[in-house]
């Protein structure tokens, strides 16, 4: 049942305010400015002993994990990084007893992730799951974890599960942070930010008509560049994946700082750039990158907290706490990919060559 929407992708994009509400529900502890994640199976003493966090996933779940790693570093000050599960399992990684491994998957059935989890467990590592489908293989195999409560996701192109997974990571980061050095005041600041998300998501989705108009404006592109830095970079990567999957337009994502080390050579009017420009301490750096693109007559669509002078168009999104901004900045670009694909007559819910869960190697 698509509930009045023409595609599952559209329906699932529009379910995000409710989905985020669901992942937050019952977990916030205002008394201690923290959150409770029932299924982690990691007590406070064990959590304090974690020296490093390694997040493993594929595709969109890997991108959500990249934002998750940044959230964990920022809020809990535990070194963290994300890696594609398939790369990890084939490079004979050093498995360290003080590292906490986190497997991320919507379906909970992705073979490369499951195989990585099994190899880790065999070596005695502790593995948590951040999974959407309850009772799935990865959820069962993990030592504990948290469900992301996005609800069923039917479209091959993941949208609401990405957003909910990042929110689940924010909860995990807050929980770990408050066991370690995150202050009560900062815990409260993040909780207040999380509570604002559902309304801000609705606000972004209410701008659909404008995003649709912009999608038509850029639909002639043969190829698009997506740039961002630090918090904005995984957002750029995910937005670029969305566009290629559903519209088949070639897209690539680069850290804005890497432009001048090569990809700037590609910039010309036929290669527009989508720039993720949060209003944080890197704003000036991002403006400088847009200036470099403009100087090569590149067209720029910015996603930012206020209209960007250097950009041809800006999608303005509501501001949250700096750490939580990436959660919101990807959402208009889901709609951008959707409307681009729709205008091109693509098979939105089942893009060619792709399957919803990749249960083979
Ligand atoms: O079910 P999973 O989250 O483990 O799936 C991982 C990827 O196959 C998946 O995210 C894929 O990249 C999607 N088609 C993205 O929209």
Boltz pocket constraint, residues with backbone or C-beta under 6 A from the ligand:
constraints:
  - pocket:
      binder: B
      contacts: [[A, 58], [A, 59], [A, 60], [A, 61], [A, 104], [A, 105], [A, 106], [A, 107], [A, 108], [A, 109], [A, 110], [A, 113], [A, 156], [A, 157], [A, 158], [A, 159], [A, 245], [A, 354], [A, 355], [A, 356], [A, 357], [A, 358]]
      max_distance: 6.0
